[in-house]
Amino acid sequence: MDKHTQPSDQLILAEVQVLLAQMRTQLSLLRAGMAVVAGSLTIAFLLLTNHWVLEGQWAWADLPAKIILGFSAILGLWRLASAERKILRIHKLIREVEHKNKLVGELMV
């Protein structure tokens, strides 16, 4: 092979590896966002279905917990949307590299 093509191919493969590592990071953040949403909604559901909380003079006592759970659910949804947007952008960059370089297109499954 020519000396000029080897470094460029290696550089392109290194760039694709970096993009794939960023995608793995965003996928783990997406999974964490789903866990935050599911956990906060589960706890909120348990608080809402508890008959002791809805009765009596202490019905307002769980209001701060419900507010915190609501904010954490919103934070989890924001994390989901942000990670999904970044994953789509990274996927688009990888596809562009695949179309520009035949070697990367052959290596990617």
N, C-alpha and C positions, 0 to 999 in steps of 0.2 A: 504494500500500500504506500501511497504517497505520504510524505511527512506532514504535509499541510492538511490532509483530511483526517488523520488520526486525532490530533488535539481537538479539532472542532467536533468530531463525533464524541469524544470523551467529554468535552465541555457540555455538549447538548444532553448527553446521558446524565451528567451530574446535575444539570438544571432540572431535568425531568425527575430525578430522585428528590431534589429539594421540593419541587411542586407536590410530589406524592407524599412527602413527609408533612407538608403543610396541610394536605387534604386529610391525612390521618389525624392531625391535631384538631382540625375543624369537625371531623366526625366524632371525636371524643367529646368536644364541647357541645355538639348537638345532642349526644347521648346524655350528657350531664344536664342540659336544659330540659330534656324530656323527663329526667328523674326529678328535677326540682318541681316541675309542673305537676307531675303525677303525685309526688309526695305531699305537696301543699294542698292539692285538691282532695286527697284522701283524708288528711287530717281535718280539713274544713268540713268534709262530709260527716266525719265522725262527731265533730262538735255540733253540727246542725241537727243530727239525728238523736242526740242525747236529750232525753226528756227532762233530765234534771236541770239542764242549762236553760231550757225554755220556760221553766216554771219558777215562781217565787221572786223574791226581791233581789236576788243575785244574778238575774238574767243579763245584766249589762257587764258582768265581770269578765266575760270572755271576748268582749269587743276588741280590746287591743290585740289579742291573739288572732282574731279573724282579720283585722287590718293587716297585721304582719304577714299572714298567710296569703292575703290578696296581693300584697306587694311582691311577695316572693313568686307567686304564680305569674304576675306580669313580668317580672324579671326573667323568669324561665322562658316565657314566650318570646321576649326580646332576644334572649340568647339563641333560641331556636331559629328565629328569622335571620339574625345576623350570621349565624353559622351556615345556614342554607344559602344565603346570598354569596358568601365567600366560597363555598363548595362549588357553586355553579360557575363562578368566575375562574377558579382554579381548573375546573374541568374544561372550560373553554380554552384556557391557555395550553393545556396538555393536548387537546385536539389540534390546535394550531401548530404546535411543534410536530405532531405526528404527520400532518399534511405537508409540512415543509421538508421533513427529513424522512426518507424511506426506511433507513435503518431503525429509527425509533418506532415507526409504524409497524415494522415486522416484529420487533421485540415486544411491543405492547400487545397484550392478549385482549 
